[in-house]
């Protein structure tokens, strides 16, 4: 077995072993947190060892076992999966650092269970990122839903349990009712579910059948939060803020949109969808994603609760990835891939800032944030960078991904998509810029509760500063995600 193949297995094994060690060290908080950070660092090291091989054109693969002919559990690293693995493993480190400050600062209960479930979630995410076929992806996709459920219901209140029921019901429901039948049908048609450059369905279905299978598959990937199967995401906001960051930036929603891009490129095939006269299917998916973008933006515009506003912003931003992939234009697909990375760094920064505000000032509503930038300049400065990225303004990474999306939409002459991107950008500005304005340019209201006026605990501030810096760095140096996206389109 070659070194890259060993690294693939290690990327799966490290977070699983880490989860066990975290559970064993639960009675010693310092040791538990040290193990958490060490596991996260080791996972990133495993993933980074794969990057040179993938960039050189290698595709490290490991077959675990075959259940039926053409139906096996196997791993294979291609450019899109490489990028997702880098994002998830890199952000787990800063999320773990942030979690230490948050969980201690808010004296949260069940901290050992929290860190164990986090490690298990990253194991599932690595499985999704490195899956060689749709069957393997499906198994890890379901695992991710199950291991994040205890995180969503962490507080144990009736509201948390209710949010958890919505979370579990919608995600398991969509994957079981839509994705599983689509998986079986694809296997029946092609004799395999392997992810292959150009797809595996060419010439096997007519226009209407291909469109129906595309719909079944995309809606089966409920973590992408396309309307009307999006309610799980705002419902999950009952969870602690580090969990919200995991759901919105590191693992869950990224697993959804990553999987949408992966099945379009490697199962259906861009050329196959385009040459099969699939304009109707592309139009319905563009229309649904466009409606999701605009409708979620309007809801965010009217939301006073900060986490609710960020949650609906996520629903909108995820649909950008879907609409860009659905255009089937090379530039827009590159934009979709770049936006997975840009949104990850920008949105985790925003949720980190929201958690810091709650921890230091116990404020949860946008209307309570007058002057808070004067009290928490690092936190709100990072928030401003994350907001610029979501809007798509320089010098933040969201500008680069939106540029490619808009260029792709114009190249495809899909004016509905162009209009959606332009209008939604204005809506993004409408619900983010007032927060920044309130924070820095409106006089603070008297604090009747006597809360501290400083920053959150240092680990939290360090974490959000790092993710804000990464958001800016991706604007100036998008080379790695851009190269991986191009490699994917070139037949990766």
N, C-alpha and C positions, 0 to 999 in steps of 0.2 A: 504494500500500500504506500503510495507516494505521500510526501509531506502535505500537499494541499488536501488530499483526501482525508488524512488524519485531522487536519484543521477543521474540515466539515463536521466530522464526528465530534470533535472537541467543542465546536460551537453549540452543538445540541447538548452535550454532556455537562459542560461547565455550569450553566445556570441550574441544572437539575441537582448536581452535587452541591452547589452553593445553597440551594433551598434546604437540603438536608442538614448542612452545617449550620445554617441560620437557625433552624428549628432546635438543634442540639445546644446552641449557645444562647438560647432565648433568655435564660436567667441572668445573663451578664450583658446589660445593654451596650457597653463599650465594645465588647468582643463581637456581639451580634452585628453592630454597625460596621465594625472593621471587616468582618467577613463579607458583609453586603458590598462594601466598596471594593474589596479585593476581588470578589467574584465578577463585579462589573468591569473592572480593569482587565482581568484575565480574559473575559469574553471579547472585549474590544481587541485585545492582542491577537486572539484566534482569528477574528474577522479580518484584521489588517494583514495577516499573513496570506490571506486569499487574494487580496487586491492585486498584487503584481502579476500573479498567474492569470487572473481574469483579464487584466489589461493587455497581457501578452497574447490573448486569444485562447488560452486554455479554458476548459470547462470541467473543473474537478467534479467527479460523480461517485456516489456510493449507493449501491443497491442493497437494501436491508433484507427484504424477503418478498416473495410473490404470493399473493392470495389466489388469484386466478390468472389465466393467460391474458397478458396485457393489462393486468391490474396489480401493480406492485407498490410497495412503500420504498421510495428511493429519493435520494437527494442529488441535485445537480446545480452548480453555481453558474448562473448566467448574469449579464450586466445589470438587469433590472433588480434581480434578487440581491446582487452584490451591494447595490446602492441602498436598498431597504435594510439589509443587515448592518451596514455601516451607520445608518441613521439611528436605528433602534439601539444598537450596542453603545454608540457614542453618547446618546442622550440618556441612557440608563445611568451612566456615571453621574451626570449633573442632577438627574432626578433623585438619585439615591442621596447625594449630598444635600439637596433641598429637603428631602423627606426627613433627614435627621433633625434639621432645624425646626421643621414644621411639627413633626410628631412630638418632639420634646417641648417646643414652645407652647403648644396647645394641650399638652399633657394627655395625649390620646391614649385610649385603652387598646389592648390586643395588638401591640406593636409587632410582636414576633410573627403573628399570623399575617400581618400586613406585609412585612418584608419577605416572608416565605411565598406568599401569593404573587408578589411582584417578580420574584425570581422565576417562578413557574410560568408567569405570563411572558417573560422574555424567552424562556425555552420554547414555548409555543410559537412566539414570533419568529424565532430563528428557524423553526420548522417550516413556517409559512414562506419565509424569504428564500429558503434554500430548497424548496420542494422541486422535484424533477417532473412531477405530473399533477394533474388536477385532483386525483384521488388522495395523494399524500397531503396536498394543500387542504383539502376538505377535512381530513382528520385533525390536523393541527389547528385549523380554523375553528372547529368545534371545541377543541381543548382550550383555546384562548377565551372563548365565551364562558366556559365553565369555571376556569381558574380566576377570572376577573369578577365573577359574581360576588364572592365574599368581600372584595374590595369595594364594590358599589354599595353593599349593605353594611359596611364597616361600623357605622354608628349604632346599628341595632335598633333604631327607632322604627315606629310604624311607617313614617314617611320614607325611611331608608328601605324598609322591606317592600313597600309599594313600588318605589323606584326600581328595586331589584327585580320585581316580578315583571314589570314592563320591559326592562333590559333583557332578561332571560327569555321572556315570551316572544318578543319580536325577533331577536337574533336567532334563537333556535327554530322559531316558526318559519322564518324566511329561508333558512338554509335547508330545513327538512322538506318543506312544501315545494320550493322552487329549485334550489341548487342540487339537491340529491337526485331528483328525476332528470335534470339536465345532465348531470354527471353520468348517470346510467345510460342515457340516450346517446351521449357522445361516445362512450365506450362501445355501445352496440354498433354505432355507425362506423367508427374508425378502427375498432379493435384495440385501441389504446387510449390513454388520457395524457400521454406525454406532452410536455411543452416543447414544441419544435419551431424553429424559425420558419415563418410562412404559414404556420398553422397546420392542422391535421384534417380539416373539413372540406378542403377544396374539391369541388365537383360532386359532393355527396348530397347536397340539398338544394332545392329550388329557392327562389327569392323569399316567398312567404314563410317557408319552413325555417330558413336560416334566420329570418327576422324574429320568428317566434322563439327559437332556441336562444338567440341573443338576449331577448327580453327575459326569458326564464333564468338564464345564467346571471345577468346583471342584477335582477331583483333578488335572486337567491343570495347575492353577496350583500346582505343587509347592513353590514358594517360601513358600507359606503354612504349610508344615510340618505339615499334618494327619497324624495317624497313619493308616496305617503308613508314609507317605512322609515321614518326618521325620529319618531317620538322617543325611542329608547335613549337617544343621546341627551336631550335636555332632562329626561327623567333620571339619568345617571348622575346629574349634578348634585345629588344629595351626598355624594361621596366626598371624602377629604380632598383638598386641592391637589396634592401629589397624584391622587388617583385620576382626577380630572385631567391632569397633564398627561398621564399615561394613556388615558382613553383618547384624548384629542390630538396628541402629538407623537407619542412614541410607538404605540402598538396597535390599538384596536381600530381606530378609523383609518390609520395608514394601511392596516391589513386589508381593509375593505377596498380602498381605491387602488392600492397596489395590485390586488387580485383582479379588479376590473381591467386595468391596463394589461395585465399579464394574459388574461384569457382572450382579450381582443387581439393582441399581438401574436401570441403563441398557440392559441387554440383555433380561433376563427381566422386569423391572418388578415393583415391590412389589405393586401392586394386581392385576396379572395372576397372580402366584404365589398371592396370597391368595384371589382370586375363583375360581381354577380348581380349588378344592378340593385345594390342594397340601399340606394338613396333613401327609400322609404324608411328603412330601419335606422339609418343614420339620422334621419330627420326626427323620428319619434324620440330617439335617445337625446339628441341635441335639444329638442323641445322640452322634454322632461327635466333634463339637467338645467336648462335655462330657467324654467319655472321654479325649480328648487333654489337656484341662486337668488332670484329676485324675491321670491316669497319669504325665504329665510332672512334675507337682508331687511325686508320691511318689518318682520317680527323683531329682529334685533334692534331696529331703529326705535321701537316703542318700548323696549325692555329697560326697566330701571335697575333690576338686579344685575350686578356686574357679571356673575357667572352665567346667568341666563343669556345675557347679551353675547358673551363669548361663545356659548354653546350654539346659538343660532348662527353666529358668524362661522363656526366650524362647519355646520350643515351647508352653508353657502359656499365656503372655500373648497370643500370636498367635491362639490358639483362642478367646480372649475376643472378639476382633473378629469371627471367623466366627460364633460362637454368637449374638452380638448382631445381626448382619446377618440370620442365618437365622430369627430370631424374627419378622421382617417388621413389627415395631411401630415407629412413628416415633421414639419415645423411645429404643428400643434401637439403632436405626440411627444416631441422633445419638451415642449412647454409643460405637458402633463407630468412628465417624469421630474422635471426641475421643480415643479410646484409641490410635489411630494416632499422634497427636501426643504424648500423655502417655507412651506407652511409648518413643517415640523419644528423648525428653529423659531419661527416667529410666534406660533401659537403657544408653544411651551413657555416662552418668555411672558406672554400675556397672562397665562394661568399662574405662573410663578408670582407675577406681580399682584394678582388678585389675592392669592394666598398670603402674601407678605402684608398686604393692606389689612386683611382680616386678623392676622396674628398680631401685628403691631398696634393697629388702631381699632380693631373690631368693627370695621365698616364693610358693608356688603352691597350697598346701593350706589348707583352712579350719582344720585342727587346728594349723597353725603361726602363727595370727594372734593368739595371746594377747598382749594389751597393745600391739598395734601402733598402736592409736589414740593412745597417748601419744607415740609416736615420729613418727607421721604424722597429726596432727590434721586438717589440711585435707583430706587424701585420705579418711580414714575418716568425717569429717563429711559430705563429699559423698556417700560410699557410703550413709550412713544416710538421707540425703534420697532417694536413688534407691530404696533399699529400702522406705521409707514409700510411695513412689509405686506400686511393684509390689504392695504389700500392699493399697493403696487407702485409706490413712489421710491425714488432713489434717496439715499444710498442703502437700500435694503433689498434682500434677495427676491422678494415678491415682484419687484420691478422686472427682473430678468425673465422669470417664468411667465409673467403676464405679457411681456413683449413677444415671446415666442408664440404664446397662444393667439394673441391678436394677429401676429404675422401669418400664422397658419390659417386662421379663419378668413383673412383677407385673400390669401393665396387660393383658398378653396372657394372664394366668392360666396361664402355663407354669411350673408348680411344679418341674419337673425342672431347668429353667434356673436358677430361684431357688436351689434346693438346691445346684447345682454352683457357683454364684457364692459362696454363703456358705461352703461346705465348703472350696473352693479358697482363699478368703481366709485361712482358718485355717491351711491348709497353707503358703501364702505366708509368713505370719508365722512358721511353724515352721522354715522353712529360711533366712529372712533375719535375724530378730531375734537368734538365737544368734551370728551373725557380729558384729553390732554389740556385743552383750554381751561377747564374747571380746575385741574390740578395745579397749574402754574400761574394762571392769570386772574383767578377769582379769589377774593379775600376769604380766608378760612372762617367757618362758623365757630362760635364758642363751643368748646368741648365740655359738655355738662357732666360727662361721666369720668373725667379725669384720667383718660387713657394716656399712655406714654406717647410722645410726639416724635420719637426717633424711628430708625429703621428696624426691620425685623431682625431676628438672630442672624449672625454673620454667615453661617452656611447657606442660608436662603439668599442673602444678598450676593454672595459669591456665585451661586448657581445661576441666578437670573442675569448677572453681569456677563457670565460666560456665554449664555445662550443668546443674549443681545449682541455680543461681539461676533458670535458665529453667524448671526443674521446679516450683519454688515459685511463680514468676511466673504460670505457666499455671493454677495453682490460684486465684489472686486475679483474674487477668485472662484468662479463657478466651474473651473476646468474639469474636476473629477466627475461630478454628476453629468456635465455636458458630454464628456467623452464616453461615459457609460451609456448614456441615452443614444448617442450616435452609433455606438457599437451594437446596441440592441437592434436598431433599425437596419444596420448593415448586414444583419443575419446572425446576431448573437444568440 
